């Protein structure tokens, strides 16, 4: 019943081992926690299956039967004495060969082309995404439709007989019947081409040669038009001639303008030469100079006089001297002031105007010269284009005439080949050893997969819900069960309390009594416990309530003098909850405690601001304080602040007898709790366990 030591807790933490195994109750708890995810996955799967069942189309399966004849009479092979000959292959193997021919992709592709891709599979409409743009090419659509048709065909040989069943399922009964009939027709045609002795291959080859010649001539004609850059040869020639004529007319107009500009340049130069260079502007008479030394000296003396008057009286010697100098300068200016005369001439403005006009018409003359050069270049290009079109007219005309001749030959060869093909088809039908026993037909009432889809949805929903629950449990980062705490943290779970019932009453009271009994029993090494620190990783674990309930049980239930040290926040929360009285000095470094309404239980007041709550307090001094408090009380319970917000718990960890980690189900995150455990152990403290 004793507690493990700190070294044993560390060993469990490093090994990550736990005891016990999951029970059915534990699995139900985990499933209840993840019930929303599991129910959502189940409902989504079932709803999806129901929607698929609702939209599941009713399919009609059309069936046809073929009879394979493999005796000498039906095959048309007889010897000279009119006796049936012996077949070289077994009849059943011959039937399987016919089945393989019917299953060939070439026949199914031919059936798809005859029936139509949109008729068989309307969703393959050939349009782009959302109906915009250009979709897949026609050949690719046919290949996709062939893949779908192969999956819907059912072609089998009847067991022990020479009957072949050909079946095809589709939402439209008429389409299913037509698909089977078209496949049988394609099969009979292909079989006739395999076994018959055709007479039309030569004509087909000739027609193909003519077709290839037509394709080549068409490519040559397109290349010639692209080379000469024409669509309508006659219009291109007419446009080129008109363009050359337009260039000639424009060239004439430009030449006329250039001659007019030359005359204007000559006239402007002649007028400019006759104009005088400069003309009279104005006359000026003044006695003012820009830099008069006498005037400047008088101004300086007047400024100095004004400054001295602000500081001295008028009879000051310096002021009188300055007044004398100013009068002397004024008399000099009145007698000796000179008078200046100035006559001004300016450049003739008419010269500037004529010069600008001359420059403009000279520039325009140069522009017309360059324009004539450009028009000459365009005329040369037009002449070359006309010559090129004349050459192209001869080449394109020869190709067009050759194409007309080859096209007539191709039509004649094609008509002859089709006539020969019809004759050979009639002969092959008469000589065929495969008979259509029953043409395609389908029942009036189709079948649906709705029931199967619903059943599959229920089963798949249960399976996916279980997988979703396992995935959610695997990715969960909070604790739900005591067993998860033991396995995740390597710490024993000392007690378990129901969050709804709190720490008092019912099973919680029994858990607390059992837990306190283990504390009083001490460690496995026989060392008694006098000081215990209650820690948590965050503020949501209700650490304060557990510390209060533990101290209450020690004092009230076991009669031990207990001190509850409140270091969280301002250090007065526990005193307010326990309705503590007036605080008194304990004689231990100024720490004060107040009695509570519970006998033998005291609680500290303002302990967070004392030496115990200061981060700069030395570890040795903290140990002395804890020993001093343990000497006055039977038990010291330290309610330390959350490790996420404060390092006080780490400072006290090595000086108390052990630490207890409070874990709250569905709230405490496993990585944070593990980090708290590691911090306590790394600080030198012992972890007694978790609650």
C-alpha positions in Angstrom: 0.0 0.0 0.0 3.0 2.3 0.3 4.0 4.7 -2.5 6.8 4.3 -5.0 10.0 6.3 -4.7 11.0 9.1 -7.0 13.6 6.9 -8.7 11.0 4.3 -9.4 8.7 6.9 -11.0 11.6 8.1 -13.2 12.3 4.5 -14.3 8.7 4.1 -15.3 8.8 7.4 -17.1 11.8 6.4 -19.2 10.5 2.9 -19.9 7.0 4.2 -20.6 5.4 1.0 -19.1 2.0 0.7 -17.6 0.1 -2.0 -15.9 -3.2 -3.7 -16.8 -5.0 -3.9 -20.0 -8.0 -2.2 -21.5 -11.4 -3.5 -20.4 -14.7 -3.4 -22.2 -15.7 -0.5 -20.0 -12.5 1.4 -21.1 -13.3 0.8 -24.8 -16.9 2.0 -24.3 -15.6 5.2 -22.7 -13.3 5.8 -25.6 -16.0 5.1 -28.1 -18.4 7.4 -26.2 -15.8 10.2 -26.3 -15.4 9.8 -30.1 -19.1 9.1 -30.7 -19.6 12.2 -32.7 -16.9 11.3 -35.2 -18.1 7.7 -35.4 -21.7 8.6 -35.8 -20.9 11.2 -38.4 -18.8 8.7 -40.5 -21.6 6.1 -40.1 -24.3 8.5 -41.2 -22.3 9.9 -44.1 -21.6 6.4 -45.4 -25.2 5.2 -45.0 -26.6 8.4 -46.5 -24.2 8.1 -49.4 -25.3 4.5 -49.9 -28.9 5.5 -49.7 -28.4 8.3 -52.2 -26.5 5.9 -54.5 -29.4 3.4 -54.1 -31.9 6.1 -54.9 -30.1 7.1 -58.0 -29.3 3.5 -58.9 -30.6 3.0 -62.4 -32.9 0.1 -63.4 -31.0 -2.0 -65.9 -32.4 -4.2 -68.6 -30.3 -7.2 -69.8 -30.8 -8.1 -73.4 -29.8 -11.7 -74.4 -29.2 -13.5 -77.7 -28.1 -17.0 -78.5 -25.9 -18.3 -81.3 -25.6 -21.9 -82.4 -22.1 -23.1 -83.6 -22.4 -25.9 -86.2 -19.3 -28.0 -86.5 -20.3 -31.1 -88.6 -19.2 -31.6 -92.2 -22.6 -31.1 -93.7 -23.2 -27.7 -92.1 -19.7 -26.5 -92.7 -19.9 -27.5 -96.4 -16.8 -29.7 -96.3 -17.4 -33.1 -97.9 -15.1 -35.7 -99.5 -15.3 -37.1 -103.0 -17.7 -39.9 -102.1 -20.2 -37.6 -100.3 -19.3 -38.8 -96.8 -18.8 -36.4 -93.9 -15.2 -35.6 -93.2 -13.7 -35.8 -89.7 -13.3 -32.5 -88.0 -9.7 -31.5 -87.1 -10.7 -29.8 -83.8 -13.0 -30.6 -81.0 -16.5 -29.0 -81.1 -16.3 -27.5 -77.6 -13.0 -25.8 -78.5 -14.5 -24.4 -81.6 -17.3 -22.9 -79.5 -14.7 -21.3 -77.2 -13.0 -19.9 -80.2 -16.2 -18.2 -81.3 -16.7 -16.8 -77.8 -13.2 -15.3 -77.9 -14.0 -13.7 -81.3 -17.2 -12.2 -79.8 -15.2 -10.8 -76.9 -12.6 -9.0 -79.1 -12.2 -5.3 -78.4 -12.4 -4.5 -82.1 -15.9 -5.9 -82.5 -17.1 -4.0 -79.4 -15.5 -0.8 -80.7 -17.3 -1.2 -84.0 -20.6 -1.8 -82.1 -20.0 1.4 -80.1 -19.4 3.4 -83.3 -22.6 2.1 -84.9 -24.9 2.6 -81.9 -23.2 5.9 -80.9 -21.3 6.9 -77.8 -24.0 9.3 -76.6 -26.7 6.7 -77.1 -24.9 4.1 -75.0 -23.4 6.4 -72.4 -25.0 9.8 -72.4 -22.6 11.1 -69.7 -19.8 10.9 -72.3 -21.0 14.0 -74.0 -17.7 15.2 -75.3 -17.9 18.6 -73.7 -15.4 20.3 -71.4 -15.7 20.6 -67.7 -19.0 22.2 -66.6 -20.1 22.2 -70.2 -17.6 24.8 -71.3 -14.9 24.5 -73.9 -13.9 21.6 -76.0 -13.9 18.1 -74.5 -12.1 14.9 -75.4 -11.5 14.0 -79.0 -13.9 11.6 -80.6 -11.4 8.7 -80.8 -10.8 9.0 -77.0 -14.5 9.0 -76.3 -15.0 5.9 -78.4 -12.2 4.1 -76.4 -13.7 5.1 -73.1 -17.1 3.9 -74.3 -15.5 0.6 -75.5 -14.1 0.0 -72.0 -17.5 0.6 -70.4 -19.2 -1.6 -72.9 -16.8 -4.5 -72.3 -17.6 -4.4 -68.6 -21.4 -4.7 -69.4 -21.2 -7.5 -71.9 -21.6 -11.1 -70.7 -20.5 -13.6 -73.4 -20.3 -17.2 -72.3 -20.6 -20.7 -73.8 -23.4 -22.9 -72.4 -22.0 -25.7 -70.4 -21.8 -28.9 -72.4 -23.3 -27.5 -75.6 -22.5 -25.5 -78.7 -24.8 -22.5 -77.7 -23.2 -19.1 -77.1 -25.0 -16.6 -74.8 -24.5 -12.9 -75.6 -25.9 -10.5 -73.0 -25.7 -6.7 -72.4 -27.2 -4.6 -69.6 -28.3 -1.0 -70.0 -30.8 1.5 -68.5 -32.7 1.6 -71.8 -34.2 -1.7 -72.9 -34.2 -0.7 -76.6 -30.5 0.3 -76.4 -29.5 -3.0 -74.7 -31.3 -4.9 -77.5 -29.7 -2.8 -80.2 -26.2 -3.2 -78.7 -26.5 -7.0 -78.8 -27.8 -7.1 -82.3 -25.0 -4.7 -83.6 -22.4 -6.9 -81.9 -23.7 -10.0 -83.6 -23.8 -8.3 -86.9 -20.2 -7.1 -86.5 -19.2 -10.6 -85.4 -20.8 -12.3 -88.4 -19.2 -9.7 -90.7 -15.8 -10.2 -89.1 -16.2 -14.0 -89.2 -17.1 -13.8 -92.9 -13.9 -11.8 -93.6 -11.9 -14.4 -91.7 -13.2 -17.6 -93.3 -14.4 -16.4 -96.7 -12.4 -16.1 -100.0 -12.9 -12.5 -100.8 -12.9 -11.2 -104.3 -12.8 -7.5 -103.5 -9.4 -6.9 -101.8 -7.8 -5.7 -105.0 -10.5 -3.1 -105.5 -10.3 -2.0 -101.9 -6.6 -1.6 -102.2 -7.0 0.4 -105.4 -9.6 2.6 -103.7 -7.3 3.0 -100.8 -4.4 4.1 -103.1 -6.6 6.7 -104.7 -7.7 7.9 -101.2 -4.1 8.2 -100.2 -3.4 10.2 -103.4 -6.3 12.4 -102.7 -5.0 13.0 -99.1 -1.6 13.8 -100.5 -2.9 16.2 -103.1 -5.1 17.9 -100.5 -2.0 18.4 -98.3 0.0 19.7 -101.2 -2.8 22.1 -102.1 -3.0 23.3 -98.5 0.8 23.7 -98.4 0.8 25.6 -101.7 -1.9 28.0 -100.4 0.0 28.4 -97.1 3.2 29.0 -99.0 1.7 31.7 -101.2 -0.5 33.0 -98.4 -3.8 32.9 -100.2 -7.4 31.8 -99.5 -9.0 33.0 -102.8 -6.4 33.3 -105.5 -8.4 35.7 -107.8 -9.3 38.0 -104.9 -5.7 38.1 -103.7 -4.4 39.0 -107.2 -7.0 41.8 -107.5 -6.1 43.2 -104.1 -2.4 43.2 -104.9 -3.0 45.1 -108.2 -5.2 47.6 -106.4 -2.6 48.1 -103.7 0.1 48.8 -106.3 -2.1 51.4 -108.0 -2.8 53.1 -104.7 0.9 53.3 -103.9 1.6 55.0 -107.3 -1.2 57.6 -106.7 0.2 58.4 -103.2 3.7 58.7 -104.6 2.6 61.3 -107.1 0.9 63.4 -104.4 4.1 63.2 -102.2 6.3 64.4 -105.1 4.0 67.4 -105.7 4.2 68.3 -102.1 8.0 68.0 -102.1 8.3 70.5 -105.0 6.1 73.0 -103.2 8.2 72.7 -100.1 11.4 73.3 -102.0 10.0 76.6 -103.4 8.9 77.7 -99.8 12.4 76.9 -98.5 14.0 79.1 -101.2 11.6 82.0 -100.5 12.2 81.8 -96.8 15.9 81.9 -97.2 15.8 84.9 -99.5 13.6 86.9 -97.0 15.8 85.9 -94.1 18.9 87.2 -95.8 17.3 90.7 -96.3 16.4 91.2 -92.6 18.7 93.4 -90.3 20.5 91.4 -87.5 19.5 93.8 -84.6 16.9 96.5 -84.0 16.4 99.4 -81.4 14.7 98.4 -78.1 14.7 101.3 -75.5 16.9 104.1 -73.8 17.4 104.4 -70.0 18.8 107.3 -67.8 19.4 106.7 -64.0 21.7 107.8 -61.1 21.5 104.5 -59.3 24.2 101.9 -59.3 24.0 98.3 -58.3 27.0 98.4 -55.9 27.3 102.0 -54.3 30.0 101.9 -51.6 28.8 105.2 -50.0 25.2 104.0 -49.8 26.3 100.7 -48.3 28.5 102.4 -45.7 25.6 104.7 -44.7 23.2 101.8 -44.2 25.8 100.0 -42.0 26.2 103.1 -39.9 22.5 103.6 -39.5 22.1 100.0 -38.4 24.8 100.4 -35.8 23.3 103.6 -34.6 19.9 101.9 -34.0 21.6 99.2 -32.0 23.5 101.7 -29.8 20.4 103.8 -29.1 18.8 100.7 -27.7 21.6 100.5 -25.1 23.0 104.1 -24.6 21.7 107.6 -24.3 21.9 110.1 -27.2 24.9 112.0 -25.7 27.1 108.9 -25.8 30.3 109.6 -27.7 30.0 106.7 -30.0 26.5 107.7 -31.0 27.6 111.3 -31.7 30.5 110.0 -33.9 28.2 107.8 -35.9 25.7 110.7 -36.5 28.6 112.8 -37.8 29.7 110.1 -40.2 26.2 109.6 -41.5 25.8 113.4 -42.2 29.1 113.4 -44.0 28.0 110.5 -46.3 24.7 112.1 -47.1 26.4 115.4 -48.1 28.7 113.4 -50.3 25.9 111.6 -52.1 24.0 114.9 -52.7 27.1 116.5 -54.3 28.8 113.6 -56.0 25.9 111.4 -57.3 26.6 110.4 -61.0 23.9 110.0 -63.7 24.1 107.0 -66.1 22.7 106.7 -69.6 22.0 103.4 -71.5 20.7 102.6 -75.0 19.6 98.9 -75.7 19.2 97.1 -79.0 17.8 93.4 -79.4 18.0 90.7 -82.0 15.4 91.1 -84.8 12.4 88.9 -83.7 11.4 88.4 -87.4 14.6 86.5 -87.9 13.6 83.9 -85.2 10.1 83.5 -86.7 11.4 83.0 -90.2 14.1 80.7 -88.9 11.6 78.5 -87.2 9.4 78.4 -90.2 12.3 77.6 -92.4 13.3 74.7 -90.1 9.8 73.3 -90.2 9.5 73.3 -93.9 13.0 71.8 -94.2 12.0 69.0 -91.9 8.8 68.4 -93.8 10.9 68.3 -97.0 13.1 65.7 -95.5 10.1 63.7 -94.4 8.6 63.7 -97.8 11.9 62.4 -99.2 11.8 59.5 -96.7 8.1 59.0 -97.5 9.0 58.6 -101.2 11.6 56.0 -100.3 9.0 54.1 -98.2 6.4 54.3 -101.0 9.0 53.0 -103.5 9.8 50.1 -101.1 6.1 49.3 -100.8 5.6 49.4 -104.5 8.5 46.9 -105.0 6.9 44.6 -102.4 3.5 44.9 -104.2 5.2 44.0 -107.5 6.9 41.0 -105.9 3.6 39.9 -104.4 1.9 40.1 -107.8 4.6 38.0 -109.4 4.4 35.5 -106.5 0.6 35.2 -106.9 1.0 34.6 -110.7 3.4 31.8 -109.9 1.0 30.4 -107.3 -1.9 30.5 -109.7 -0.2 28.1 -112.0 0.8 25.7 -109.2 -2.5 25.7 -107.4 -4.4 25.3 -110.7 -2.3 22.2 -111.6 -3.0 20.6 -108.1 -6.7 21.4 -108.3 -7.1 19.7 -111.7 -5.1 16.6 -110.5 -7.3 16.4 -107.4 -10.5 16.4 -109.5 -9.2 13.6 -111.7 -8.1 11.4 -108.8 -11.3 12.0 -107.0 -13.3 10.6 -109.9 -11.1 7.5 -110.1 -11.6 7.0 -106.3 -15.4 7.1 -106.6 -15.4 4.6 -109.4 -13.1 2.2 -107.5 -15.2 2.5 -104.4 -18.4 1.7 -106.1 -16.9 -1.4 -107.7 -15.5 -2.5 -104.4 -18.8 -2.1 -102.6 -20.6 -4.1 -105.3 -18.1 -6.9 -104.9 -18.4 -6.8 -101.2 -22.2 -7.2 -101.3 -21.8 -10.3 -103.5 -19.2 -11.8 -101.2 -21.4 -11.1 -98.1 -24.3 -12.9 -99.6 -22.1 -15.9 -100.4 -20.5 -15.9 -96.9 -24.0 -15.8 -95.2 -25.0 -18.9 -97.2 -21.8 -20.7 -96.3 -21.6 -19.7 -92.6 -21.6 -22.4 -89.9 -22.9 -20.1 -87.1 -26.7 -19.6 -86.8 -28.5 -17.0 -84.8 -30.9 -19.1 -82.7 -32.5 -16.2 -80.8 -32.1 -12.5 -81.6 -31.7 -10.0 -78.8 -34.6 -9.6 -76.4 -34.9 -8.2 -72.9 -37.5 -8.6 -70.1 -40.1 -5.9 -69.7 -39.1 -5.4 -66.1 -35.6 -4.4 -65.2 -33.5 -5.1 -62.1 -31.8 -2.6 -59.7 -28.9 -2.8 -57.2 -30.6 -0.5 -54.6 -31.0 -3.2 -51.9 -27.4 -4.4 -52.3 -26.2 -0.8 -52.1 -28.1 -0.1 -48.9 -26.8 -3.3 -47.3 -23.3 -2.5 -48.3 -23.7 1.0 -46.9 -24.8 -0.3 -43.5 -21.9 -2.7 -43.3 -19.4 -0.2 -44.7 -20.7 2.5 -42.3 -20.1 0.3 -39.3 -16.6 -0.7 -40.6 -15.7 2.9 -41.4 -17.1 4.2 -38.1 -14.8 1.7 -36.3 -11.8 2.8 -38.3 -12.7 6.5 -37.7 -12.9 5.8 -34.0 -9.5 4.0 -34.0 -8.0 6.9 -36.0 -9.4 9.5 -33.7 -8.2 7.6 -30.6 -4.8 7.2 -32.2 -4.5 11.0 -32.9 -6.1 12.0 -29.5 -3.8 14.1 -27.4 -5.8 14.2 -24.1 -6.2 11.6 -21.5 -9.5 9.7 -20.9 -8.6 6.7 -18.7 -6.3 6.2 -15.8 -4.7 3.4 -17.7 -3.7 5.9 -20.4 -2.1 8.1 -17.8 -0.1 5.3 -16.3 1.1 4.1 -19.8 1.7 7.6 -21.1 3.4 9.2 -18.1 4.9 6.1 -16.4 3.2 7.2 -13.1 0.8 5.3 -10.9 -2.7 6.7 -10.7 -3.1 7.1 -6.9 -6.8 8.0 -7.0 -9.6 8.7 -9.4 -12.4 11.2 -8.9 -15.6 11.9 -10.8 -15.7 15.4 -12.1 -19.4 15.7 -11.6 -19.3 14.6 -7.9 -16.2 16.5 -6.9 -13.8 15.4 -4.1 -16.4 14.8 -1.3 -19.2 12.5 -0.9 -19.9 9.0 -2.2 -17.1 7.2 -4.0 -14.9 10.3 -4.1 -14.7 10.3 -0.2 -13.7 6.6 -0.2 -11.0 7.4 -2.9 -9.7 10.3 -0.8 -9.6 8.1 2.4 -7.7 5.4 0.5 -5.3 7.9 -1.1 -4.5 9.6 2.3 -4.0 6.2 3.8 -1.3 5.5 1.2 0.3 8.9 1.9 0.5 8.2 5.6 2.0 4.8 5.0 5.0 6.5 3.4 7.2 5.3 0.6 8.4 1.8 -0.2 11.8 2.6 1.3 10.2 3.3 4.7 10.6 7.1 4.6 7.6 9.0 5.9 6.0 11.9 3.9 5.7 15.3 5.7 5.6 17.7 2.8 3.8 17.2 -0.5 3.5 19.5 -3.5 0.4 19.3 -5.7 1.2 20.4 -9.3 -0.7 20.7 -12.6 0.2 21.7 -16.2 -2.6 24.2 -16.6 -5.4 26.0 -14.9 -8.3 23.7 -15.9 -7.3 20.6 -13.8 -9.1 21.9 -10.5 -5.8 21.5 -8.7 -7.0 24.0 -5.9 -10.0 21.9 -5.1 -8.0 18.7 -4.9 -5.4 20.4 -2.6 -8.2 21.7 -0.4 -9.9 18.3 -0.2 -6.6 16.5 0.6 -5.8 18.9 3.4 -9.3 18.6 4.8 -9.1 14.8 4.9 -5.7 14.9 6.6 -6.9 17.3 9.3 -10.5 16.3 9.8 -10.5 12.6 8.8 -7.1 11.6 10.3 -6.5 14.2 13.0 -3.2 15.5 11.6 -2.2 19.1 12.0 -2.0 20.2 8.4 -0.8 23.4 6.8 -2.1 24.3 3.3 0.5 26.5 1.6 -1.3 28.6 -1.2 1.3 29.8 -3.8 -1.1 30.3 -6.7 -1.9 33.8 -7.9 -2.0 36.2 -4.9 -1.8 33.4 -2.4 -5.2 34.1 -0.8 -7.5 31.9 -2.9 -7.5 28.9 -0.5 -7.9 31.2 2.6 -11.1 32.6 1.0 -12.5 29.2 0.1 -11.9 27.8 3.6 -13.2 31.0 5.3 -9.9 31.5 7.2 -9.7 33.7 10.3 -7.0 36.2 11.3 -3.5 35.4 10.2 -0.6 35.0 12.7 3.1 34.8 12.3 4.4 31.2 12.2 8.0 32.2 13.1 9.4 30.9 9.9 10.8 33.8 7.9 7.7 35.9 8.2 5.2 33.3 6.8 1.7 33.9 8.1 -1.1 31.4 8.5 -4.7 31.5 9.5 -6.9 28.9 11.2 -9.9 27.6 9.2 -13.3 26.4 10.1 -11.9 22.8 9.9 -10.1 21.8 13.1 -6.3 21.3 12.9 -6.2 22.8 9.4 -4.4 26.1 8.8 -3.9 28.0 5.5 -1.2 30.5 4.6 -2.0 34.1 3.7 -0.1 36.1 1.1 2.4 33.2 0.8 2.9 34.0 -3.0 4.7 37.1 -2.0 6.8 35.5 0.7 10.2 33.9 0.4 8.5 30.6 -0.7 7.0 32.3 -3.8 10.1 34.3 -4.9 12.1 33.0 -7.8 15.4 34.3 -6.5 15.2 32.3 -3.2 18.0 29.7 -3.0 17.2 26.1 -3.0 18.9 25.6 0.3 16.8 28.4 1.9 13.6 26.9 0.4 14.5 23.5 2.0 15.1 25.2 5.4 11.7 26.9 5.1 9.9 23.6 4.2 11.6 21.8 7.1 10.7 24.6 9.5 7.0 24.4 8.4 7.1 20.6 8.6 8.5 20.9 12.2 5.4 22.9 13.2 2.8 20.7 11.4 2.3 17.0 10.8 1.7 17.6 7.1 2.5 20.4 4.7 0.5 20.5 1.5 1.9 23.0 -1.1 -0.7 24.2 -3.7 1.8 25.3 -6.4 0.9 27.4 -9.5 0.5 25.7 -12.9 3.9 24.9 -14.5 2.7 26.6 -17.7 2.5 29.9 -15.9 5.2 29.7 -13.2 8.4 28.0 -12.3 7.7 28.0 -8.5 6.7 24.3 -8.6 10.1 23.4 -10.2 11.9 25.4 -7.5 10.1 23.6 -4.7 10.3 20.1 -6.3 13.7 19.1 -4.9 12.9 20.3 -1.3 9.5 18.6 -0.7 9.1 14.9 -0.1 7.2 14.3 -3.3 5.0 15.8 -6.0 1.5 14.7 -7.1 0.4 15.6 -10.7 -3.3 16.4 -11.1 -4.7 15.2 -14.5 -8.2 16.1 -15.7 -9.8 13.7 -18.2 -10.6 15.3 -21.7 -8.7 18.4 -20.8 -5.1 17.6 -19.9 -3.0 17.2 -23.0 -0.6 14.3 -23.0 2.5 16.2 -24.3 2.0 19.0 -21.8 1.5 16.6 -18.9 4.6 14.6 -20.0 6.6 17.9 -20.1 5.5 18.8 -16.6 6.6 15.3 -15.3 10.0 15.7 -17.0 10.5 19.2 -15.6 9.8 18.0 -12.0 12.1 15.0 -12.4 14.9 17.1 -14.1 14.6 19.7 -11.3 15.5 16.9 -8.8 12.0 16.2 -7.4 10.2 12.9 -6.9 6.9 12.2 -8.6 4.6 10.2 -6.2 2.0 9.6 -8.9 -1.0 11.2 -10.5 -4.7 11.7 -9.6 
